[in-house]
Amino acid sequence: MNQNNNLKLKIALLSTCLVSASLNAVTGLVPEMAKAFPAIPLSAIELIATVPSLFQMVGVLGGQFTAKKLGYKGTMALALLFCGLGGMIPVFLPFFPVILVTRCFFGTGCGLLMSSLLTLIVHFFEGQTRSTMIGLNGGISGLGSAFATFTAGQLLVFGWNVSFCVYFLGFAVLALVMLFVPKVSGTDMAAAESAKKNTSPLPMGLWGLGFLMFAAVMLATVYVIKASTLITDYGYGTAKEGSLAITFLSLGSFAAGVTYGKLRARLGELTLVLAFMICGAGFLLGGVGGSLTPVWTGAFLLGYGYLIFMPFIQEQASRGYGPYGETATNLVLVFQSVGAFVTPWLSSLFGVISSDLKVQFFITAGCFAALTIGAVWSGRKHAVSL
């Protein structure tokens, strides 16, 4: 179904990126929540940033089943209800167990949105328009994350729980989806997909892409959950300035989404190498800096590199393993979600080596240097199509 010229549909679909991208909007609240819940370990409080990623995986895996029952429009509506309710409840019930449960609902909604959005973009659009929509998906996600994080930081003056009001956006986007997204039967699309799907075991190259996504996302998320703590612990600023670090990270993601297509066309396989180098440079700058500016600049670089390597790996999965249908894309999305979820434990492991957050940033920069070398080697050997 060619909808290349349907502007209202494009706006409605891309607006869902604003909701799923706001996943980390409240990450900067970690220091304030640590003060509010002194009996709860910091690693547990940091789960508010990462546990949605685990349930995002649940949403991705359950997306096709839900679409068969409700259709893709119905699945998007359910996802946005999960995000809206899961986001807003902590405003009225600011208790840690409640917050953790609602973050699970929010993550599930994000996973359903991610799976449905990619499927509908492929279904509705063709050619260059389809490629542009996929690129805009990343760019608008970065912009939405920046806006949501900035707004959450500003609302912090009224109380950390009030910052969760940013998730009212889910209800606004729900209205757009109900008005402008046509009904698409999940059963019909599943039947068409199965007719051309490769049912042989998944190749090692695809699993390799999944593990690469897992490692890269796990490392990148260290900045997401630790930047605010770094700023407050070293006296660079307050939790409000910590939230701005996530805003700069999101702005970097927006810049990456806008420029990804041109970079990919110009650099080809070297795109991944550049992305990992930029991520490593972001951590290095955040570690060596002694003020807000280098930490914010490092966050911008990390966001830029993140939104270059993530669509690159997703695109390689869909391009190189197209006969496996949605399975190939969903596999990578699952590894992406698990990578983000386990980051607090990786951070705890780094903490065994050193309790100094700057040292931990240096270690993460070294890990990205190793990934960069691996990407160069893989590109030369053509062992997997990276």
C-alpha positions in Angstrom: 0.0 0.0 0.0 1.8 3.1 -1.3 1.2 6.1 1.1 4.3 8.0 0.0 2.4 11.3 -0.2 0.2 10.9 2.9 1.6 13.6 5.2 -0.9 13.1 8.0 0.0 9.4 8.2 3.7 10.2 8.3 3.2 12.7 11.1 1.1 10.2 13.1 3.6 7.4 12.7 6.7 9.4 13.5 5.0 11.0 16.5 5.1 7.6 18.2 8.9 8.0 18.2 8.5 10.9 20.6 6.9 8.6 23.1 9.3 5.6 22.8 12.3 8.0 22.8 11.2 9.5 26.1 12.2 6.2 27.8 15.3 7.9 29.4 13.6 11.2 30.2 13.6 10.6 33.9 17.1 9.1 34.1 18.4 12.4 35.5 16.2 11.9 38.5 18.3 9.1 39.9 20.3 11.3 42.4 17.1 12.9 43.7 15.4 9.5 44.0 18.4 8.1 45.8 17.9 10.9 48.4 14.2 10.1 48.6 14.8 6.4 49.1 18.0 6.1 51.1 17.3 2.5 52.2 17.3 1.3 48.5 20.7 0.5 46.8 21.7 2.9 44.0 21.9 0.0 41.6 18.3 -0.8 42.3 17.2 2.9 41.8 19.1 2.9 38.5 16.7 0.2 37.3 14.2 2.9 36.6 16.4 3.7 33.6 17.1 0.1 32.5 14.2 -2.1 33.5 12.0 -0.6 30.8 14.5 -2.0 28.3 13.9 -5.6 29.5 10.2 -5.2 29.1 10.8 -3.4 25.8 12.0 -6.8 24.7 8.7 -8.4 25.9 6.9 -5.9 23.8 9.0 -6.6 20.7 8.5 -10.3 21.1 4.8 -10.0 21.7 4.2 -7.5 18.9 3.3 -9.9 16.2 0.9 -11.9 18.5 -0.8 -8.7 19.6 -1.1 -7.5 16.0 -2.9 -10.7 15.0 -5.5 -10.0 17.7 -5.8 -6.3 17.5 -4.3 -5.3 14.2 -1.4 -2.9 14.0 -3.4 0.2 14.7 -4.9 -1.4 17.8 -1.5 -2.6 18.9 -0.2 1.0 18.7 -3.2 2.3 20.7 -2.6 -0.3 23.4 1.1 0.5 23.5 0.4 4.2 23.9 -2.0 3.5 26.7 0.7 1.5 28.4 3.2 4.3 28.0 0.7 7.1 29.1 -0.5 5.3 32.2 2.8 3.7 33.0 4.4 7.1 32.8 1.9 9.2 34.7 1.0 6.9 37.7 4.3 7.8 39.6 3.1 11.5 39.7 0.3 10.4 42.0 1.9 7.3 43.6 5.6 8.2 44.2 6.5 4.9 45.8 9.5 3.0 44.6 7.8 -0.4 44.1 5.0 1.3 42.2 7.4 3.3 40.0 9.3 0.1 39.1 6.2 -1.7 38.1 4.9 1.2 36.0 8.3 1.4 34.3 7.7 -2.2 33.2 4.4 -1.2 31.6 6.1 1.7 29.9 8.9 -0.5 28.5 6.3 -3.0 27.2 4.5 -0.2 25.4 7.7 1.1 23.9 8.5 -2.4 22.6 5.1 -2.7 21.0 5.6 0.7 19.4 9.0 -0.1 18.0 7.9 -3.4 16.4 4.7 -1.9 15.0 6.3 1.3 13.7 9.0 -0.5 11.6 6.4 -2.9 10.2 4.0 -0.2 9.2 6.8 2.0 7.6 7.7 -1.0 5.4 4.1 -1.7 4.7 3.0 1.9 3.8 6.0 3.4 2.1 8.3 2.5 -0.8 11.7 3.4 -2.2 13.4 6.6 -1.1 10.4 7.6 1.0 10.8 4.4 3.1 14.5 5.1 3.6 13.8 8.7 4.6 11.1 7.6 7.1 13.5 5.1 8.7 16.1 7.8 9.0 13.6 10.3 10.4 12.6 7.6 13.0 16.1 8.0 14.6 16.2 11.7 14.2 12.8 12.5 15.7 13.5 10.0 18.5 16.6 12.0 19.4 14.6 15.3 19.3 11.8 13.8 21.3 14.2 12.4 23.9 15.9 15.9 24.2 12.6 17.6 24.7 11.2 15.1 27.2 14.5 15.1 29.2 14.7 18.9 29.2 11.1 19.2 30.3 11.6 16.6 33.1 14.6 18.5 34.3 12.6 21.8 34.5 9.8 20.1 36.3 12.2 18.9 38.9 11.8 22.1 40.9 8.3 21.1 41.7 9.3 17.7 43.0 11.0 14.7 41.3 7.7 12.8 40.9 6.2 15.8 39.0 8.8 15.2 36.3 6.9 12.1 35.3 4.3 14.5 33.8 6.3 14.5 30.6 4.7 11.1 29.8 1.3 12.8 29.2 2.6 12.9 25.7 1.5 9.3 25.2 -2.1 10.3 25.4 -1.7 13.2 22.8 0.1 10.8 20.3 -2.7 8.3 20.9 -5.2 10.8 19.5 -3.1 11.2 16.3 -2.8 7.5 15.8 -6.5 6.9 16.2 -7.3 9.7 13.7 -4.8 9.2 10.9 -3.4 5.6 10.9 -5.5 3.2 8.8 -6.4 -0.2 10.1 -4.0 -2.9 9.0 -4.8 -6.6 9.7 -2.0 -8.3 11.5 -3.3 -11.7 10.3 -3.1 -10.8 6.6 0.4 -9.3 7.0 1.5 -12.4 8.9 0.2 -14.7 6.1 2.0 -12.7 3.4 5.2 -12.7 5.5 5.1 -16.4 6.1 4.7 -17.2 2.4 8.1 -15.7 1.6 9.9 -16.3 4.9 13.1 -18.4 5.2 12.4 -21.1 7.9 15.9 -22.4 8.1 18.0 -21.9 11.3 19.2 -18.3 11.8 22.7 -17.9 10.5 25.7 -17.1 12.7 26.2 -13.8 11.0 22.8 -12.6 12.3 23.5 -13.8 15.8 26.8 -11.9 15.5 24.9 -8.7 14.7 22.7 -9.3 17.7 25.7 -9.8 20.1 27.4 -6.7 18.6 24.2 -4.7 19.3 24.1 -6.1 22.8 27.7 -5.1 23.6 27.5 -1.6 22.1 24.2 -0.7 23.7 25.3 -2.0 27.1 28.4 0.1 27.0 26.7 3.2 25.7 24.0 3.1 28.4 26.7 3.5 31.0 26.7 7.2 30.1 22.9 7.4 30.3 22.7 6.1 33.8 26.0 7.6 35.2 26.3 11.1 33.7 23.9 12.7 36.2 25.7 11.0 39.1 29.1 12.1 37.7 27.9 15.7 37.6 26.5 15.8 41.1 29.3 13.7 42.7 32.1 15.9 41.4 30.2 19.1 42.2 29.8 20.2 38.6 26.1 20.9 39.1 22.8 19.7 40.5 20.4 17.0 39.4 18.9 19.6 37.1 22.2 20.0 35.2 22.5 16.2 35.3 19.2 15.9 33.4 20.7 18.3 30.8 23.4 15.8 30.1 20.7 13.4 28.9 19.2 16.3 26.9 22.6 16.8 25.1 22.8 13.1 24.5 19.4 13.2 22.9 20.4 16.2 20.7 23.4 14.2 19.5 20.9 11.4 18.6 18.8 13.9 16.7 21.8 15.1 14.7 22.8 11.5 14.0 19.3 10.7 12.7 19.3 13.6 10.3 22.8 12.8 8.9 22.8 9.0 9.0 21.6 8.5 5.5 24.4 10.7 4.0 27.1 9.1 6.2 26.0 5.6 5.3 26.1 6.4 1.6 29.5 8.1 1.8 31.3 5.8 4.2 29.7 2.5 3.6 31.2 -0.2 5.9 33.3 2.5 7.7 30.2 4.0 9.2 30.3 1.6 12.1 33.9 2.3 12.7 33.2 6.0 12.9 30.3 5.4 15.2 32.3 3.4 17.7 35.2 6.0 17.6 32.8 8.8 18.4 31.2 6.9 21.3 34.7 6.2 22.7 35.6 9.9 22.3 32.4 10.9 24.2 33.3 8.7 27.2 37.0 9.9 27.1 35.9 13.5 27.1 33.4 13.0 29.9 36.1 11.3 32.0 38.9 13.9 31.5 36.6 16.9 31.9 36.5 18.9 35.1 33.3 20.9 34.5 29.8 20.7 32.9 30.9 21.6 29.4 33.1 18.5 28.6 30.5 16.2 30.2 27.7 17.7 28.1 29.9 17.6 25.0 30.7 14.0 25.7 27.0 13.2 26.1 26.3 14.8 22.7 29.1 12.7 21.1 27.8 9.6 22.7 24.3 10.3 21.5 25.5 10.9 18.0 27.6 7.7 17.8 24.8 5.7 19.4 22.2 6.7 16.8 24.7 5.9 14.0 25.7 2.4 15.1 22.1 1.4 16.1 20.4 2.0 12.8 23.5 0.7 11.0 23.2 -2.7 12.7 19.4 -2.8 12.3 19.7 -2.0 8.6 22.4 -4.7 8.2 20.0 -7.2 9.8 17.1 -6.3 7.5 19.2 -6.0 4.4 21.5 -8.9 4.8 19.0 -11.3 6.3 15.8 -10.1 4.6 14.5 -13.6 3.8 14.1 -14.1 7.6 11.5 -11.4 7.7 10.7 -9.6 11.0 12.6 -12.3 12.9 15.9 -10.8 11.8 14.9 -7.3 12.9 13.3 -8.4 16.1 16.3 -10.5 17.1 18.5 -7.4 16.9 15.9 -5.3 18.8 15.8 -8.0 21.6 19.6 -7.9 22.0 19.4 -4.1 22.1 16.9 -4.2 24.9 18.8 -6.8 26.9 22.0 -4.8 26.5 20.4 -1.7 28.0 18.9 -3.7 30.8 22.1 -5.3 32.1 24.1 -2.1 32.2 23.7 -1.5 36.0 25.4 -4.8 36.6 28.2 -3.9 34.1 28.6 -0.6 36.0 28.8 -2.6 39.3 31.5 -4.7 37.8 33.4 -1.6 36.8 32.9 -0.4 40.4 34.8 -3.4 41.6 37.8 -2.2 39.6 37.4 1.4 40.7 34.7 3.4 42.5 35.9 6.5 40.6 33.3 7.3 37.9 36.0 8.9 35.8 38.0 5.7 35.8 34.8 3.8 34.8 34.3 6.2 31.9 37.9 5.5 30.8 37.3 1.8 31.0 34.2 2.1 28.8 36.1 4.3 26.3 38.7 1.5 26.1 35.9 -1.1 25.4 34.7 1.1 22.5 38.2 1.3 21.2 38.2 -2.6 21.2 34.9 -2.5 19.3 36.4 -0.1 16.8 39.3 -2.4 16.1 36.9 -5.3 15.8 34.7 -3.4 13.3 37.8 -2.5 11.2 38.9 -6.2 11.2 35.5 -7.5 10.4 35.1 -5.0 7.5 38.4 -6.1 6.0 37.7 -9.8 6.4 34.1 -9.5 5.3 33.4 -12.3 7.9 30.0 -10.7 8.5 28.4 -7.9 6.4 28.9 -5.0 8.8 
